[in-house]
Amino acid sequence: YVPGTVSEVKGRVATVITASGKAVEVDLEAPLRNPSAAKNEKVSKASAGETLRLLPRSTLGPGGVNNMDDLENIHEAAVLDNCDKRFRLDKIYTNTGPILIALNPFCWLPLYGEDVMRQYHSRPYGTLPPHVFAEAQAAFQRLHQGHNDQAMVICGESGAGKTKTTKLIMQVK
C-alpha cells in the first residue's frame, strides 16, 4: 500500500501522485470487473500483476485507535496503518472487536509490572487501553460472575510471544 493523492480524474482513470512523487494511472473500474472479462483491456497493474485500487486514506491521529472497529474506513491498508502507528509508539496491543491483537516488540517494555496489573484489576472492560491483562481480567470476572467456563485462543507464528502471553494471563487474579 502506497499513500498518494489523486491529482486528476479523466473518465474512469485517476492519476495518483505517490508520496515519492511518482505519477500512477489507476483504472477506477478495474476492481469491479470480472478478471476474465477484462483480459483484453488495458488496466493499471502493480509490479506483481495485481489490479491497482484506490482506497480512502485513513485520517488516524498520530496514535491510531485502540479498537479497529473505530476506524472510519476498514480495509487492509487502514488496519496495517493503525497497527504500524501504534507499534511505533510501543502500543503493542490493539483490539478488533473482542479480539486482542498483540505485536511482539522484540524488546522488553514496562507493560507487565504489578502496578499495571493492579490498574486492570476489577476495571470494566474497555475503560483502559487494550492489554493482555484486560482480556485476562474480563475472562476471570465472567468466570466468577456467571460460573461459566472461559477459554482463550492464543495463536501466532513461532517466536510471536504465545508462551509469554500465556504466562502473563495466568498471573491475573
C-alpha positions in Angstrom: 0.0 0.0 0.0 1.3 3.4 -1.0 -0.1 6.7 0.2 -0.9 9.1 -2.6 -3.1 11.9 -3.7 -5.5 11.9 -6.6 -4.4 14.7 -8.8 -6.8 14.3 -11.8 -9.7 12.1 -12.9 -10.5 11.6 -16.6 -13.3 9.3 -17.2 -12.5 6.1 -15.5 -8.8 6.8 -15.0 -7.4 8.6 -12.0 -3.9 10.0 -11.9 -2.4 9.5 -8.4 0.8 11.1 -7.2 2.5 8.8 -4.7 4.4 10.0 -1.6 7.6 9.6 -3.6 6.3 11.9 -6.4 5.7 9.2 -8.9 2.5 9.6 -11.1 0.5 6.4 -11.4 -2.7 5.9 -13.5 -5.4 3.8 -11.9 -8.4 2.4 -13.7 -11.2 3.1 -11.2 -13.5 0.5 -12.6 -11.0 -2.4 -12.9 -11.6 -3.8 -9.4 -15.3 -4.0 -10.2 -14.9 -6.1 -13.4 -14.7 -9.8 -13.8 -11.0 -10.6 -14.2 -11.6 -12.9 -17.1 -13.7 -10.4 -19.0 -11.0 -7.7 -18.6 -8.2 -9.8 -20.2 -8.1 -7.7 -23.4 -8.5 -4.3 -21.7 -5.6 -2.1 -20.6 -5.8 -1.8 -16.8 -3.4 -0.4 -14.3 -1.2 -3.2 -12.9 1.1 -3.4 -9.9 4.5 -5.0 -10.4 3.2 -8.3 -9.1 0.3 -8.2 -11.7 -2.4 -7.1 -9.3 -5.0 -4.6 -10.3 -4.3 -1.3 -8.6 -7.1 0.0 -6.4 -7.8 3.3 -4.7 -8.7 3.1 -1.0 -9.8 6.0 1.1 -6.9 7.3 3.2 -7.2 6.9 6.9 -7.4 10.1 8.9 -6.0 8.5 12.0 -4.3 10.6 14.6 -0.7 10.0 15.4 -1.5 7.3 17.9 -4.1 5.4 15.9 -7.1 3.9 17.6 -7.4 1.4 20.4 -10.1 -0.6 18.6 -10.1 -1.3 14.9 -13.9 -1.0 15.0 -13.4 2.7 15.4 -11.6 3.1 12.0 -13.7 5.2 9.7 -12.7 3.0 6.7 -11.9 -0.6 7.4 -9.7 -2.2 4.8 -6.3 -3.9 5.0 -4.3 -0.7 4.4 -6.1 1.1 7.3 -5.7 -1.9 9.6 -1.9 -2.1 8.8 -1.5 1.7 9.2 -3.2 1.6 12.6 -1.0 -1.2 13.8 2.1 0.5 12.5 1.3 3.8 14.2 0.6 2.1 17.5 3.6 -0.2 17.3 5.9 2.8 16.7 4.6 4.3 20.0 5.2 1.0 21.8 1.4 0.4 21.9 1.7 -3.2 21.0 -2.0 -4.1 21.9 -5.0 -3.2 19.7 -8.5 -4.6 19.8 -10.6 -5.5 16.9 -14.0 -6.1 18.5 -13.5 -8.8 21.2 -10.1 -9.9 19.7 -6.8 -8.7 21.1 -4.0 -8.2 18.6 -0.6 -8.3 20.1 2.6 -7.3 18.2 5.8 -8.6 19.5 8.2 -5.6 20.1 11.2 -8.0 20.4 12.3 -6.0 23.4 11.1 -5.7 27.0 8.6 -2.9 27.6 7.4 -1.7 31.0 3.9 -3.1 30.5 3.7 -6.0 32.9 4.6 -5.0 36.4 2.3 -5.4 39.5 1.3 -1.7 39.1 0.0 -2.3 35.6 -1.8 -5.4 36.7 -3.5 -3.5 39.6 -4.7 -0.9 37.1 -6.6 -3.5 35.2 -7.9 -5.3 38.3 -11.7 -5.2 38.5 -12.0 -2.5 35.9 -14.8 -2.7 33.4 -13.7 -4.0 30.1 -12.8 -1.2 27.7 -12.2 1.5 30.2 -8.4 1.2 29.8 -6.3 0.8 26.7 -6.1 -2.8 25.2 -3.8 -5.1 27.2 -3.4 -8.8 27.8 -4.3 -8.0 31.5 -7.7 -6.5 30.4 -8.5 -9.7 28.5 -7.5 -12.0 31.4 -9.4 -9.8 33.9 -12.6 -9.9 31.8 -12.4 -13.7 31.5 -11.7 -14.0 35.2 -14.7 -11.8 36.0 -17.0 -13.7 33.7 -15.9 -16.9 35.3 -16.8 -15.8 38.8 -20.0 -13.9 37.9 -21.7 -16.5 35.8 -19.7 -19.6 36.8 -19.3 -20.2 33.0 -16.2 -21.8 31.7 -13.9 -19.4 29.8 -11.5 -20.1 27.0 -8.8 -18.0 25.3 -7.3 -18.8 22.0 -3.7 -17.6 21.7 -2.2 -18.0 18.2 0.6 -16.7 16.2 3.8 -17.6 14.4 6.8 -19.2 16.1 8.5 -16.5 18.3 5.4 -14.3 18.4 5.1 -14.4 22.1 2.4 -17.0 22.7 4.2 -18.7 25.7 4.9 -15.3 27.3 1.3 -14.2 26.8 0.0 -17.4 28.4 2.3 -16.8 31.4 1.0 -13.2 31.8 -2.6 -14.3 31.6 -2.0 -16.9 34.4 -0.7 -14.1 36.7 -4.0 -12.3 36.8 -6.2 -13.0 39.8 
